[in-house]
Amino acid sequence: MTEMQNLPPAAELAQKGSKPFPNESPDYRKARTALLAEEIELRRQVQRVAARRRELPPGPEAKDYRFLDADGKDVGLADLFGRHDTLFTYFWMYGPERERPCPMCTSLVGSLDIPAVDIEQRIAMAIIGRSPVARQLAFARERGWKNLSFYQTVGDEFVKDYRALVDGEEWAAVLVWKRQGDKVRLFWAAEGGFETADPGFDPHLAPDPTPLWNILDWTPGGRGTNWYPKLDY
């Protein structure tokens, strides 16, 4: 993180980058410049956190978890890497007991479909659920998703081990894996829940991976307290 230690002050960059829009008041420009400095600091904090994440020591070795692919073939966690040594998995809340998947999971998975072809130039991606892959794919086609790979868990050991199934209740899980030779290790997993949430907010990561929240954060009304995404409108 040495390159992050000799950066010019954020306020200095904000002064250079701050330019007035037509008809704005001096008060608006002053406040906007101050906010720009904070946005620059936030960007740097995100970069510092990402650097610390990359410096984590080797994580725990994974068991030989089994999954079913779109062809019904039994595959192991290591098989999901393809040609890559890094794997991003998202467990979404669409178990066989659910008539429809979780709306928030749907929003995030949908936001991954188009950039998946870009992301997979660097890492592998897999969307994992407890429902049969055919059922997951049927919903994916309904939404117009074309680029994601779906898998079904074989048994519940995987989801229980990684806190995606607790006392019979499903929870979404973001998990990143590293393959080293014939071993697969957990690199990083999203941790925390309602016990780590701030007042007035659902628990979420920083930065939040769901684009809809980031867009709403830029607006006058923010995320709101009486609205939540739905599957149908």
N, C-alpha and C positions, 0 to 999 in steps of 0.2 A: 504493500500500500504506500510505498515511498512516493509514487507520483502524485498521491493525494495530499502530501504534506507541504508542498511548495506552491500551492495554488493562490492566485490573487484573491483578495477578499471578495466575498459575494456582493457586498454593497458597491464595490468599485466596478464589477462587471455589470451590475444592474444600472448604474449611472450611464455606462457606455451603451447599453442595449435599450434603454428606455427612450422611446420616441413618441411624441404626442399624436393623437388622432384628431381629426377635424372637430372643432367646437367643444373640446373637452376643457374642463376647468383646471386651474392650477392645483386645487385640492385633490382632484381625481388623479392627476399625474403624479403628485407627491406620494399619495397612498399606493398607487400602482407600482411605482418604483420601489417602495419599501417592500411590497408584496413580492415583486420580482426577485429581490434579494433573498427572501425566505424560500421562494421556489427553487432558486439556485442551491441554497443550503440543503433543501430537501433532496434534490437530485444527487448531491454529493453524499448525503447520508445513505440513500439507496445504493449508491456505488460502494460505499464503505461496508455496508451490510453484505452485499454480494461478494465482496472480496473476503470477508470473514467466513462466509459460507464456504467458499472455495478452499479455505484453509482448515476446514474440519479434519480431524484425524480419521483414519479408516473406520467406517461404521460397522455394525454387526453383520455377520455373514447370514444370508437368507437361507431358509430351508428350501427343499426341492418342491416348491408349490406347483400345483398342476392347474392347467386351464384347458378349455376347449376353444378352438378357433372357429372361423366361419365355416369350415368344412367338417366340423365335428371331430377334428384330430386332437388328441391329447398332447399338449405341449407343456414344457417347463418354463419357469421364469426366464432362464437363460436364453430360451428360444425367441423371446420377444424382442431381443436386442437387434436381431438381424445383423447388418454389417457394422453396427456401432458398438461402442463400449459404454455408452450412457443411455439410460432408458427413463423416460417420464411416463408414469402411470397415473391415471385418474380413476378412482373408483366412484361410480355414480350410483345414486340411490334409485335403483330400478330393479328391486328384487321381485321374485315371482308373486309375492303377496300384494304388490302394488298394481293398481289398474293402469296408472300412468306414472312416468318418472317424475322426480322432484323438479319443480320449475327452475330453481336456482341452478341445479346440476345441468339442466337442459340449456340454460343461458350460457353457462361456461363452456360446455361441450360444443355448443353451436359456434361459439366464438373461436374455437380451436380448429374447426373444420377447414376453412379456407387457408389459413396460414400453415396448416399441417405440412403441406408439400414443401414449404420453405424451412420449417423447423426440422423436418426429417432429413435435410441436407447435413445436419450436424448431430442430431440425436434421434433415437427411436421413440415412438409414442404408442401407447396402448390405452384404450378405454376399457375398463373392466367392470362387469356387473354380475349379479347373481342370477339374472334371468338368462334363458337360452340366447345364444348369439342371434338366432333367427328373429327372436322377438325384439332384441335391441336394434338389429338392422332394419326391421320393419318400421320402427319409430324413426330411425335415422333417415330412411328414404322419405318418410312422411314430411320430415323437416327440410329435405333437400340436401342433406349431408352426403358427401361423396368420398371424402379423403381419409377418414379415420378408420383405424383397425379396432374391432371389438372382440372381447374375449369373455367367456363365462368362467367363473371360479368353479373348481371341482371341490365340493365340500365347503365348509366355512372356516377352515383353519386360517387361511390367508387373511380374511376380513376380520376375524377375531384377534389375530396377532397384531394387526395394524390398526385396531380400534375403529374399524369401519362397521362392525356389528357388535353392539354392546347391549346385553340383556334383550336380545331380539330386535333391537331398533337399529336401523341403518343410519350411517353418517358418511358423508363424503370424505375421501382421503386423497391427498396429493402426496405422491411418493416418487422420489428420484433415486435411481439405482446405478451402481457402477460395476462393470464386469472386469475382473482381473484374472486372466487365465480362465480356469474352469470354475472360478468362484464368483458369486454375485453378492455384493454388499449394499446395504442401504446407505446411500450418500446423505440424503436429507429428506425429512418428512415434515409436513405442516403440523405443528403442534399447538396445543391450546384449544380452548372451547369457550363456553359461556363464562367459565371462571376467569378467563383472561380478557373478556370483552370490556370495553369502556362503556360508561352509561350512555344509553340512547343509541347504541350501535350493536348490530349482530357481530359475533366474532368474525374477524377476517384477517387475511394476511397483509403484510406490508412489503412491497406494494400489492394492492388488491388485484388478483388475476382476472377478475370479471370486468370487462370493459364498461358495462352499463353503469357501474358505480363510479368509475373514473370520469365518465362523461357527466353524470349528474353532479359530481363534486365541483365541476366547473360552472355550475348554474346558480342563479340567485336562490332557488329553493333547496338546493342540496339534494341529499338522498331521500329526504322526507321520512316521516314516521308512520304514515298511514297508507303506504303503497308497497307492493311486493310484486315481482314478475309472475306472470301466469303463463300457462301453456296455450291458452286461447283467449282472444279478446273479442 
